[in-house]
């Protein structure tokens, strides 16, 4: 079964630039352990300026991922706050419905020695 590997846009672009800079296709293929046809595809993408579009899309994706993480933190904090307030509300309702007792100071009771 053939291996399926993925490469970063930067690496693909680097290999394409190496080839366009005069590096032999076979040498690049052996050095990076990738097929010559794949290098040809990357060179075609580079010449068609497709890497620039992919880099912009990757940057946009990273930006969105950072925003998503920030929003998840915010939502998590708000969820904790809501749970805390729900618990406080339940405790408050329980305190109001509980019977209350008035405690007064004890009446002074004479000691047995004082009685006689």
N, CA, C and O atoms as a Tinker XYZ file with bonds, in Angstrom:
   464  protein
     1  N      0.853000   -1.176000    0.000000    73     2
     2  CA     0.000000    0.000000    0.000000    64     1     3
     3  C      0.898000    1.238000    0.000000    63     2     4     5
     4  O      1.879000    1.295000    0.742000    81     3
     5  N      0.576000    2.191000   -0.802000    73     3     6
     6  CA     1.392000    3.391000   -0.946000    64     5     7
     7  C      1.209000    4.313000    0.258000    63     6     8     9
     8  O      0.142000    4.377000    0.868000    81     7
     9  N      2.286000    5.017000    0.574000    73     7    10
    10  CA     2.226000    5.986000    1.665000    64     9    11
    11  C      1.579000    7.264000    1.147000    63    10    12    13
    12  O      1.810000    7.681000    0.012000    81    11
    13  N      0.787000    7.858000    1.979000    73    11    14
    14  CA     0.198000    9.150000    1.628000    64    13    15
    15  C      0.661000   10.144000    2.666000    63    14    16    17
    16  O      0.249000   10.099000    3.825000    81    15
    17  N      1.523000   11.042000    2.233000    73    15    18
    18  CA     2.049000   12.045000    3.152000    64    17    19
    19  C      1.561000   13.415000    2.721000    63    18    20    21
    20  O      1.258000   13.650000    1.552000    81    19
    21  N      1.495000   14.290000    3.672000    73    19    22
    22  CA     1.152000   15.676000    3.357000    64    21    23
    23  C      2.350000   16.542000    3.672000    63    22    24    25
    24  O      3.126000   16.251000    4.582000    81    23
    25  N      2.488000   17.600000    2.914000    73    23    26
    26  CA     3.617000   18.506000    3.067000    64    25    27
    27  C      3.085000   19.913000    3.274000    63    26    28    29
    28  O      2.003000   20.266000    2.805000    81    27
    29  N      3.864000   20.700000    3.982000    73    27    30
    30  CA     3.452000   22.083000    4.204000    64    29    31
    31  C      3.610000   22.873000    2.910000    63    30    32    33
    32  O      4.387000   22.504000    2.029000    81    31
    33  N      2.876000   23.937000    2.816000    73    31    34
    34  CA     2.947000   24.801000    1.635000    64    33    35
    35  C      4.350000   25.380000    1.503000    63    34    36    37
    36  O      4.871000   25.528000    0.398000    81    35
    37  N      4.949000   25.703000    2.631000    73    35    38
    38  CA     6.292000   26.267000    2.606000    64    37    39
    39  C      7.304000   25.276000    2.032000    63    38    40    41
    40  O      8.183000   25.655000    1.258000    81    39
    41  N      7.174000   24.001000    2.417000    73    39    42
    42  CA     8.082000   22.981000    1.906000    64    41    43
    43  C      7.885000   22.781000    0.408000    63    42    44    45
    44  O      8.855000   22.713000   -0.347000    81    43
    45  N      6.643000   22.688000   -0.014000    73    43    46
    46  CA     6.361000   22.518000   -1.445000    64    45    47
    47  C      6.951000   23.677000   -2.240000    63    46    48    49
    48  O      7.568000   23.481000   -3.287000    81    47
    49  N      6.755000   24.855000   -1.738000    73    47    50
    50  CA     7.282000   26.039000   -2.421000    64    49    51
    51  C      8.811000   26.024000   -2.450000    63    50    52    53
    52  O      9.420000   26.377000   -3.460000    81    51
    53  N      9.422000   25.619000   -1.349000    73    51    54
    54  CA    10.875000   25.542000   -1.260000    64    53    55
    55  C     11.436000   24.567000   -2.298000    63    54    56    57
    56  O     12.402000   24.885000   -2.992000    81    55
    57  N     10.833000   23.388000   -2.401000    73    55    58
    58  CA    11.301000   22.388000   -3.368000    64    57    59
    59  C     11.114000   22.899000   -4.791000    63    58    60    61
    60  O     11.986000   22.699000   -5.637000    81    59
    61  N      9.991000   23.553000   -5.065000    73    59    62
    62  CA     9.765000   24.109000   -6.399000    64    61    63
    63  C     10.819000   25.166000   -6.729000    63    62    64    65
    64  O     11.324000   25.211000   -7.851000    81    63
    65  N     11.145000   26.002000   -5.768000    73    63    66
    66  CA    12.177000   27.020000   -5.988000    64    65    67
    67  C     13.555000   26.397000   -6.188000    63    66    68    69
    68  O     14.354000   26.897000   -6.979000    81    67
    69  N     13.833000   25.311000   -5.478000    73    67    70
    70  CA    15.101000   24.613000   -5.686000    64    69    71
    71  C     15.201000   24.106000   -7.124000    63    70    72    73
    72  O     16.237000   24.239000   -7.775000    81    71
    73  N     14.100000   23.522000   -7.603000    73    71    74
    74  CA    14.108000   23.008000   -8.977000    64    73    75
    75  C     14.267000   24.150000   -9.975000    63    74    76    77
    76  O     15.050000   24.053000  -10.920000    81    75
    77  N     13.534000   25.211000   -9.766000    73    75    78
    78  CA    13.622000   26.353000  -10.680000    64    77    79
    79  C     14.988000   27.038000  -10.579000    63    78    80    81
    80  O     15.415000   27.724000  -11.508000    81    79
    81  N     15.655000   26.851000   -9.470000    73    79    82
    82  CA    16.992000   27.408000   -9.288000    64    81    83
    83  C     18.081000   26.587000   -9.961000    63    82    84    85
    84  O     19.250000   26.971000   -9.940000    81    83
    85  N     17.711000   25.475000  -10.550000    73    83    86
    86  CA    18.676000   24.673000  -11.292000    64    85    87
    87  C     18.989000   23.328000  -10.694000    63    86    88    89
    88  O     19.806000   22.597000  -11.255000    81    87
    89  N     18.394000   22.970000   -9.607000    73    87    90
    90  CA    18.635000   21.656000   -8.997000    64    89    91
    91  C     18.034000   20.564000   -9.884000    63    90    92    93
    92  O     16.956000   20.738000  -10.452000    81    91
    93  N     18.735000   19.450000   -9.994000    73    91    94
    94  CA    18.268000   18.341000  -10.833000    64    93    95
    95  C     17.047000   17.677000  -10.193000    63    94    96    97
    96  O     16.961000   17.532000   -8.973000    81    95
    97  N     16.129000   17.288000  -11.035000    73    95    98
    98  CA    14.875000   16.684000  -10.574000    64    97    99
    99  C     15.144000   15.384000   -9.816000    63    98   100   101
   100  O     14.575000   15.152000   -8.749000    81    99
   101  N     16.005000   14.549000  -10.367000    73    99   102
   102  CA    16.309000   13.269000   -9.724000    64   101   103
   103  C     16.980000   13.476000   -8.368000    63   102   104   105
   104  O     16.667000   12.771000   -7.409000    81   103
   105  N     17.887000   14.426000   -8.282000    73   103   106
   106  CA    18.583000   14.706000   -7.023000    64   105   107
   107  C     17.594000   15.218000   -5.970000    63   106   108   109
   108  O     17.641000   14.790000   -4.817000    81   107
   109  N     16.709000   16.122000   -6.359000    73   107   110
   110  CA    15.682000   16.617000   -5.418000    64   109   111
   111  C     14.789000   15.481000   -4.950000    63   110   112   113
   112  O     14.454000   15.377000   -3.770000    81   111
   113  N     14.413000   14.637000   -5.891000    73   111   114
   114  CA    13.531000   13.523000   -5.576000    64   113   115
   115  C     14.159000   12.600000   -4.546000    63   114   116   117
   116  O     13.494000   12.179000   -3.599000    81   115
   117  N     15.435000   12.283000   -4.724000    73   115   118
   118  CA    16.114000   11.383000   -3.792000    64   117   119
   119  C     16.379000   12.067000   -2.453000    63   118   120   121
   120  O     16.206000   11.448000   -1.403000    81   119
   121  N     16.790000   13.315000   -2.473000    73   119   122
   122  CA    17.116000   14.009000   -1.235000    64   121   123
   123  C     15.897000   14.154000   -0.329000    63   122   124   125
   124  O     16.004000   13.977000    0.885000    81   123
   125  N     14.753000   14.472000   -0.899000    73   123   126
   126  CA    13.548000   14.691000   -0.091000    64   125   127
   127  C     12.644000   13.463000   -0.017000    63   126   128   129
   128  O     11.613000   13.486000    0.656000    81   127
   129  N     13.032000   12.389000   -0.710000    73   127   130
   130  CA    12.258000   11.150000   -0.740000    64   129   131
   131  C     10.819000   11.398000   -1.200000    63   130   132   133
   132  O      9.857000   10.997000   -0.545000    81   131
   133  N     10.706000   12.067000   -2.336000    73   131   134
   134  CA     9.402000   12.317000   -2.950000    64   133   135
   135  C      9.502000   12.014000   -4.442000    63   134   136   137
   136  O     10.597000   11.988000   -5.003000    81   135
   137  N      8.373000   11.788000   -5.071000    73   135   138
   138  CA     8.390000   11.426000   -6.486000    64   137   139
   139  C      8.688000   12.642000   -7.361000    63   138   140   141
   140  O      8.397000   13.784000   -7.005000    81   139
   141  N      9.273000   12.356000   -8.506000    73   139   142
   142  CA     9.589000   13.435000   -9.445000    64   141   143
   143  C      8.324000   14.091000   -9.971000    63   142   144   145
   144  O      8.292000   15.296000  -10.219000    81   143
   145  N      7.288000   13.289000  -10.138000    73   143   146
   146  CA     6.031000   13.836000  -10.638000    64   145   147
   147  C      5.436000   14.835000   -9.644000    63   146   148   149
   148  O      4.861000   15.851000  -10.034000    81   147
   149  N      5.583000   14.530000   -8.369000    73   147   150
   150  CA     5.073000   15.449000   -7.346000    64   149   151
   151  C      5.822000   16.778000   -7.405000    63   150   152   153
   152  O      5.223000   17.842000   -7.251000    81   151
   153  N      7.125000   16.710000   -7.627000    73   151   154
   154  CA     7.911000   17.943000   -7.763000    64   153   155
   155  C      7.435000   18.731000   -8.974000    63   154   156   157
   156  O      7.318000   19.955000   -8.919000    81   155
   157  N      7.164000   18.033000  -10.056000    73   155   158
   158  CA     6.647000   18.715000  -11.258000    64   157   159
   159  C      5.315000   19.409000  -10.965000    63   158   160   161
   160  O      5.072000   20.526000  -11.423000    81   159
   161  N      4.464000   18.740000  -10.204000    73   159   162
   162  CA     3.170000   19.351000   -9.836000    64   161   163
   163  C      3.378000   20.613000   -9.008000    63   162   164   165
   164  O      2.702000   21.621000   -9.212000    81   163
   165  N      4.316000   20.546000   -8.078000    73   163   166
   166  CA     4.588000   21.709000   -7.236000    64   165   167
   167  C      5.164000   22.861000   -8.038000    63   166   168   169
   168  O      4.847000   24.023000   -7.782000    81   167
   169  N      6.001000   22.545000   -8.998000    73   167   170
   170  CA     6.568000   23.593000   -9.865000    64   169   171
   171  C      5.445000   24.240000  -10.674000    63   170   172   173
   172  O      5.409000   25.462000  -10.821000    81   171
   173  N      4.533000   23.425000  -11.195000    73   171   174
   174  CA     3.401000   23.972000  -11.957000    64   173   175
   175  C      2.535000   24.862000  -11.076000    63   174   176   177
   176  O      2.073000   25.915000  -11.516000    81   175
   177  N      2.312000   24.442000   -9.829000    73   175   178
   178  CA     1.537000   25.264000   -8.899000    64   177   179
   179  C      2.251000   26.581000   -8.615000    63   178   180   181
   180  O      1.624000   27.637000   -8.540000    81   179
   181  N      3.573000   26.503000   -8.460000    73   179   182
   182  CA     4.346000   27.716000   -8.183000    64   181   183
   183  C      4.262000   28.673000   -9.361000    63   182   184   185
   184  O      4.073000   29.876000   -9.183000    81   183
   185  N      4.402000   28.136000  -10.554000    73   183   186
   186  CA     4.360000   28.990000  -11.737000    64   185   187
   187  C      2.979000   29.582000  -11.975000    63   186   188   189
   188  O      2.858000   30.639000  -12.594000    81   187
   189  N      1.938000   28.915000  -11.493000    73   187   190
   190  CA     0.566000   29.421000  -11.640000    64   189   191
   191  C      0.164000   30.299000  -10.450000    63   190   192   193
   192  O     -0.992000   30.711000  -10.356000    81   191
   193  N      1.097000   30.588000   -9.546000    73   191   194
   194  CA     0.858000   31.405000   -8.349000    64   193   195
   195  C     -0.208000   30.822000   -7.429000    63   194   196   197
   196  O     -0.887000   31.559000   -6.713000    81   195
   197  N     -0.353000   29.524000   -7.449000    73   195   198
   198  CA    -1.339000   28.895000   -6.572000    64   197   199
   199  C     -0.857000   28.837000   -5.124000    63   198   200   201
   200  O     -1.670000   28.786000   -4.201000    81   199
   201  N      0.445000   28.845000   -4.924000    73   199   202
   202  CA     0.957000   28.815000   -3.557000    64   201   203
   203  C      0.573000   30.076000   -2.804000    63   202   204   205
   204  O      0.279000   30.024000   -1.610000    81   203
   205  N      0.574000   31.204000   -3.492000    73   203   206
   206  CA     0.204000   32.460000   -2.832000    64   205   207
   207  C     -1.227000   32.405000   -2.322000    63   206   208   209
   208  O     -1.521000   32.850000   -1.212000    81   207
   209  N     -2.108000   31.855000   -3.140000    73   207   210
   210  CA    -3.504000   31.725000   -2.728000    64   209   211
   211  C     -3.626000   30.773000   -1.544000    63   210   212   213
   212  O     -4.387000   31.024000   -0.609000    81   211
   213  N     -2.872000   29.681000   -1.591000    73   211   214
   214  CA    -2.932000   28.714000   -0.498000    64   213   215
   215  C     -2.353000   29.303000    0.787000    63   214   216   217
   216  O     -2.860000   29.045000    1.878000    81   215
   217  N     -1.300000   30.086000    0.652000    73   215   218
   218  CA    -0.707000   30.712000    1.835000    64   217   219
   219  C     -1.679000   31.708000    2.446000    63   218   220   221
   220  O     -1.820000   31.770000    3.667000    81   219
   221  N     -2.345000   32.481000    1.612000    73   219   222
   222  CA    -3.346000   33.426000    2.126000    64   221   223
   223  C     -4.479000   32.686000    2.816000    63   222   224   225
   224  O     -4.948000   33.102000    3.875000    81   223
   225  N     -4.922000   31.577000    2.208000    73   223   226
   226  CA    -5.997000   30.793000    2.805000    64   225   227
   227  C     -5.534000   30.185000    4.132000    63   226   228   229
   228  O     -6.300000   30.150000    5.095000    81   227
   229  N     -4.293000   29.708000    4.188000    73   227   230
   230  CA    -3.772000   29.126000    5.428000    64   229   231
   231  C     -3.655000   30.196000    6.509000    63   230   232   233
   232  O     -3.961000   29.933000    7.672000    81   231
   233  N     -3.218000   31.393000    6.141000    73   231   234
   234  CA    -3.124000   32.482000    7.117000    64   233   235
   235  C     -4.502000   32.857000    7.649000    63   234   236   237
   236  O     -4.672000   33.097000    8.844000    81   235
   237  N     -5.470000   32.904000    6.763000    73   235   238
   238  CA    -6.839000   33.219000    7.167000    64   237   239
   239  C     -7.379000   32.134000    8.095000    63   238   240   241
   240  O     -8.057000   32.424000    9.080000    81   239
   241  N     -7.068000   30.884000    7.765000    73   239   242
   242  CA    -7.511000   29.777000    8.602000    64   241   243
   243  C     -6.893000   29.871000    9.993000    63   242   244   245
   244  O     -7.589000   29.672000   10.989000    81   243
   245  N     -5.596000   30.171000   10.076000    73   243   246
   246  CA    -4.940000   30.334000   11.381000    64   245   247
   247  C     -5.578000   31.474000   12.172000    63   246   248   249
   248  O     -5.794000   31.366000   13.380000    81   247
   249  N     -5.874000   32.558000   11.476000    73   247   250
   250  CA    -6.505000   33.699000   12.144000    64   249   251
   251  C     -7.865000   33.307000   12.717000    63   250   252   253
   252  O     -8.199000   33.677000   13.843000    81   251
   253  N     -8.643000   32.561000   11.943000    73   251   254
   254  CA    -9.946000   32.109000   12.422000    64   253   255
   255  C     -9.804000   31.135000   13.585000    63   254   256   257
   256  O    -10.603000   31.168000   14.521000    81   255
   257  N     -8.790000   30.266000   13.535000    73   255   258
   258  CA    -8.590000   29.320000   14.620000    64   257   259
   259  C     -8.247000   30.040000   15.918000    63   258   260   261
   260  O     -8.704000   29.636000   16.987000    81   259
   261  N     -7.455000   31.092000   15.839000    73   259   262
   262  CA    -7.122000   31.881000   17.030000    64   261   263
   263  C     -8.389000   32.524000   17.594000    63   262   264   265
   264  O     -8.600000   32.531000   18.807000    81   263
   265  N     -9.227000   33.062000   16.714000    73   263   266
   266  CA   -10.478000   33.672000   17.169000    64   265   267
   267  C    -11.398000   32.639000   17.799000    63   266   268   269
   268  O    -12.061000   32.922000   18.797000    81   267
   269  N    -11.443000   31.446000   17.225000    73   267   270
   270  CA   -12.291000   30.384000   17.758000    64   269   271
   271  C    -11.836000   29.998000   19.162000    63   270   272   273
   272  O    -12.663000   29.821000   20.056000    81   271
   273  N    -10.536000   29.867000   19.355000    73   271   274
   274  CA   -10.006000   29.516000   20.677000    64   273   275
   275  C    -10.376000   30.599000   21.698000    63   274   276   277
   276  O    -10.784000   30.291000   22.818000    81   275
   277  N    -10.231000   31.862000   21.304000    73   275   278
   278  CA   -10.577000   32.959000   22.214000    64   277   279
   279  C    -12.066000   32.927000   22.560000    63   278   280   281
   280  O    -12.442000   33.141000   23.712000    81   279
   281  N    -12.902000   32.663000   21.574000    73   279   282
   282  CA   -14.345000   32.601000   21.829000    64   281   283
   283  C    -14.711000   31.408000   22.702000    63   282   284   285
   284  O    -15.598000   31.508000   23.550000    81   283
   285  N    -14.032000   30.278000   22.500000    73   283   286
   286  CA   -14.297000   29.111000   23.348000    64   285   287
   287  C    -13.945000   29.407000   24.794000    63   286   288   289
   288  O    -14.670000   29.001000   25.702000    81   287
   289  N    -12.834000   30.115000   25.022000    73   287   290
   290  CA   -12.473000   30.497000   26.388000    64   289   291
   291  C    -13.542000   31.394000   26.995000    63   290   292   293
   292  O    -13.936000   31.216000   28.147000    81   291
   293  N    -14.005000   32.353000   26.216000    73   291   294
   294  CA   -15.023000   33.275000   26.697000    64   293   295
   295  C    -16.310000   32.534000   27.036000    63   294   296   297
   296  O    -16.907000   32.770000   28.086000    81   295
   297  N    -16.733000   31.646000   26.160000    73   295   298
   298  CA   -17.958000   30.882000   26.391000    64   297   299
   299  C    -17.794000   29.971000   27.605000    63   298   300   301
   300  O    -18.717000   29.824000   28.406000    81   299
   301  N    -16.621000   29.364000   27.737000    73   299   302
   302  CA   -16.373000   28.509000   28.902000    64   301   303
   303  C    -16.459000   29.288000   30.200000    63   302   304   305
   304  O    -17.040000   28.815000   31.177000    81   303
   305  N    -15.883000   30.481000   30.213000    73   303   306
   306  CA   -15.960000   31.326000   31.400000    64   305   307
   307  C    -17.387000   31.727000   31.719000    63   306   308   309
   308  O    -17.793000   31.750000   32.881000    81   307
   309  N    -18.141000   32.042000   30.682000    73   307   310
   310  CA   -19.538000   32.419000   30.898000    64   309   311
   311  C    -20.363000   31.228000   31.373000    63   310   312   313
   312  O    -21.269000   31.384000   32.192000    81   311
   313  N    -20.051000   30.038000   30.859000    73   311   314
   314  CA   -20.775000   28.844000   31.306000    64   313   315
   315  C    -20.517000   28.584000   32.787000    63   314   316   317
   316  O    -21.432000   28.228000   33.530000    81   315
   317  N    -19.267000   28.763000   33.211000    73   315   318
   318  CA   -18.961000   28.600000   34.635000    64   317   319
   319  C    -19.701000   29.619000   35.481000    63   318   320   321
   320  O    -20.222000   29.295000   36.548000    81   319
   321  N    -19.743000   30.839000   35.003000    73   319   322
   322  CA   -20.438000   31.894000   35.731000    64   321   323
   323  C    -21.926000   31.578000   35.843000    63   322   324   325
   324  O    -22.525000   31.783000   36.898000    81   323
   325  N    -22.519000   31.085000   34.773000    73   323   326
   326  CA   -23.950000   30.739000   34.785000    64   325   327
   327  C    -24.208000   29.616000   35.786000    63   326   328   329
   328  O    -25.162000   29.686000   36.562000    81   327
   329  N    -23.361000   28.576000   35.775000    73   327   330
   330  CA   -23.537000   27.470000   36.721000    64   329   331
   331  C    -23.392000   27.950000   38.161000    63   330   332   333
   332  O    -24.135000   27.521000   39.043000    81   331
   333  N    -22.440000   28.835000   38.391000    73   331   334
   334  CA   -22.260000   29.389000   39.732000    64   333   335
   335  C    -23.509000   30.145000   40.167000    63   334   336   337
   336  O    -23.979000   29.979000   41.293000    81   335
   337  N    -24.044000   30.974000   39.277000    73   335   338
   338  CA   -25.227000   31.757000   39.626000    64   337   339
   339  C    -26.448000   30.870000   39.824000    63   338   340   341
   340  O    -27.284000   31.157000   40.681000    81   339
   341  N    -26.565000   29.803000   39.048000    73   339   342
   342  CA   -27.675000   28.869000   39.244000    64   341   343
   343  C    -27.592000   28.234000   40.631000    63   342   344   345
   344  O    -28.601000   28.104000   41.324000    81   343
   345  N    -26.385000   27.841000   41.025000    73   343   346
   346  CA   -26.200000   27.260000   42.356000    64   345   347
   347  C    -26.523000   28.251000   43.445000    63   346   348   349
   348  O    -27.134000   27.894000   44.452000    81   347
   349  N    -26.120000   29.497000   43.256000    73   347   350
   350  CA   -26.412000   30.524000   44.253000    64   349   351
   351  C    -27.911000   30.760000   44.350000    63   350   352   353
   352  O    -28.439000   30.976000   45.441000    81   351
   353  N    -28.589000   30.722000   43.231000    73   351   354
   354  CA   -30.044000   30.940000   43.225000    64   353   355
   355  C    -30.752000   29.796000   43.956000    63   354   356   357
   356  O    -31.690000   30.032000   44.717000    81   355
   357  N    -30.304000   28.561000   43.725000    73   355   358
   358  CA   -30.917000   27.418000   44.410000    64   357   359
   359  C    -30.702000   27.530000   45.913000    63   358   360   361
   360  O    -31.623000   27.275000   46.689000    81   359
   361  N    -29.506000   27.905000   46.329000    73   359   362
   362  CA   -29.221000   28.047000   47.757000    64   361   363
   363  C    -30.048000   29.165000   48.367000    63   362   364   365
   364  O    -30.510000   29.042000   49.502000    81   363
   365  N    -30.240000   30.236000   47.644000    73   363   366
   366  CA   -31.049000   31.368000   48.139000    64   365   367
   367  C    -32.492000   30.935000   48.308000    63   366   368   369
   368  O    -33.126000   31.280000   49.306000    81   367
   369  N    -33.028000   30.182000   47.346000    73   367   370
   370  CA   -34.417000   29.721000   47.439000    64   369   371
   371  C    -34.562000   28.772000   48.629000    63   370   372   373
   372  O    -35.575000   28.803000   49.328000    81   371
   373  N    -33.565000   27.941000   48.858000    73   371   374
   374  CA   -33.616000   27.003000   49.977000    64   373   375
   375  C    -33.566000   27.761000   51.301000    63   374   376   377
   376  O    -34.255000   27.383000   52.248000    81   375
   377  N    -32.782000   28.797000   51.382000    73   375   378
   378  CA   -32.681000   29.571000   52.618000    64   377   379
   379  C    -33.993000   30.287000   52.926000    63   378   380   381
   380  O    -34.383000   30.378000   54.090000    81   379
   381  N    -34.673000   30.789000   51.915000    73   379   382
   382  CA   -35.924000   31.524000   52.149000    64   381   383
   383  C    -37.043000   30.598000   52.598000    63   382   384   385
   384  O    -37.882000   30.992000   53.409000    81   383
   385  N    -37.069000   29.367000   52.081000    73   383   386
   386  CA   -38.162000   28.465000   52.432000    64   385   387
   387  C    -37.901000   27.711000   53.732000    63   386   388   389
   388  O    -38.816000   27.097000   54.281000    81   387
   389  N    -36.705000   27.747000   54.216000    73   387   390
   390  CA   -36.387000   27.037000   55.458000    64   389   391
   391  C    -37.053000   27.750000   56.634000    63   390   392   393
   392  O    -37.153000   28.977000   56.650000    81   391
   393  N    -37.504000   26.974000   57.615000    73   391   394
   394  CA   -38.139000   27.611000   58.782000    64   393   395
   395  C    -37.114000   28.436000   59.544000    63   394   396   397
   396  O    -35.942000   28.075000   59.657000    81   395
   397  N    -37.587000   29.523000   60.045000    73   395   398
   398  CA   -36.699000   30.396000   60.820000    64   397   399
   399  C    -37.122000   30.358000   62.276000    63   398   400   401
   400  O    -38.306000   30.234000   62.591000    81   399
   401  N    -36.173000   30.461000   63.131000    73   399   402
   402  CA   -36.437000   30.448000   64.558000    64   401   403
   403  C    -35.889000   31.721000   65.161000    63   402   404   405
   404  O    -34.796000   32.180000   64.830000    81   403
   405  N    -36.689000   32.280000   66.061000    73   403   406
   406  CA   -36.214000   33.460000   66.773000    64   405   407
   407  C    -35.555000   32.978000   68.040000    63   406   408   409
   408  O    -36.152000   32.239000   68.822000    81   407
   409  N    -34.362000   33.384000   68.234000    73   407   410
   410  CA   -33.636000   32.983000   69.435000    64   409   411
   411  C    -33.533000   34.208000   70.322000    63   410   412   413
   412  O    -33.039000   35.257000   69.909000    81   411
   413  N    -34.007000   34.058000   71.544000    73   411   414
   414  CA   -33.941000   35.160000   72.493000    64   413   415
   415  C    -32.946000   34.805000   73.577000    63   414   416   417
   416  O    -32.578000   33.645000   73.761000    81   415
   417  N    -32.529000   35.815000   74.276000    73   415   418
   418  CA   -31.619000   35.556000   75.379000    64   417   419
   419  C    -32.348000   34.719000   76.425000    63   418   420   421
   420  O    -33.539000   34.910000   76.669000    81   419
   421  N    -31.642000   33.820000   77.021000    73   419   422
   422  CA   -32.320000   33.002000   78.046000    64   421   423
   423  C    -32.692000   33.868000   79.250000    63   422   424   425
   424  O    -31.980000   34.795000   79.635000    81   423
   425  N    -33.810000   33.527000   79.807000    73   423   426
   426  CA   -34.267000   34.244000   80.993000    64   425   427
   427  C    -33.362000   33.823000   82.147000    63   426   428   429
   428  O    -32.995000   32.659000   82.303000    81   427
   429  N    -33.035000   34.799000   82.920000    73   427   430
   430  CA   -32.154000   34.485000   84.038000    64   429   431
   431  C    -32.893000   33.571000   84.990000    63   430   432   433
   432  O    -33.992000   33.879000   85.452000    81   431
   433  N    -32.298000   32.494000   85.261000    73   431   434
   434  CA   -32.914000   31.489000   86.117000    64   433   435
   435  C    -32.111000   31.445000   87.416000    63   434   436   437
   436  O    -30.887000   31.315000   87.388000    81   435
   437  N    -32.768000   31.548000   88.498000    73   435   438
   438  CA   -32.007000   31.531000   89.748000    64   437   439
   439  C    -31.360000   30.160000   89.954000    63   438   440   441
   440  O    -31.927000   29.124000   89.607000    81   439
   441  N    -30.208000   30.188000   90.503000    73   439   442
   442  CA   -29.517000   28.936000   90.807000    64   441   443
   443  C    -30.107000   28.374000   92.082000    63   442   444   445
   444  O    -30.727000   29.108000   92.851000    81   443
   445  N    -29.927000   27.091000   92.320000    73   443   446
   446  CA   -30.488000   26.502000   93.536000    64   445   447
   447  C    -30.000000   27.161000   94.802000    63   446   448   449
   448  O    -30.726000   27.194000   95.796000    81   447
   449  N    -28.807000   27.680000   94.795000    73   447   450
   450  CA   -28.305000   28.330000   96.001000    64   449   451
   451  C    -28.998000   29.655000   96.275000    63   450   452   453
   452  O    -29.165000   30.079000   97.419000    81   451
   453  N    -29.412000   30.323000   95.125000    73   451   454
   454  CA   -30.076000   31.605000   95.285000    64   453   455
   455  C    -31.504000   31.436000   95.803000    63   454   456   457
   456  O    -32.049000   32.354000   96.415000    81   455
   457  N    -32.102000   30.300000   95.572000    73   455   458
   458  CA   -33.473000   30.082000   95.947000    64   457   459
   459  C    -33.604000   29.963000   97.458000    63   458   460   461
   460  O    -34.595000   30.455000   97.996000    81   459
   461  N    -32.734000   29.385000   98.134000    73   459   462
   462  CA   -32.856000   29.182000   99.566000    64   461   463
   463  C    -32.390000   30.327000  100.382000    63   462   464
   464  O    -32.444000   30.272000  101.611000    81   463
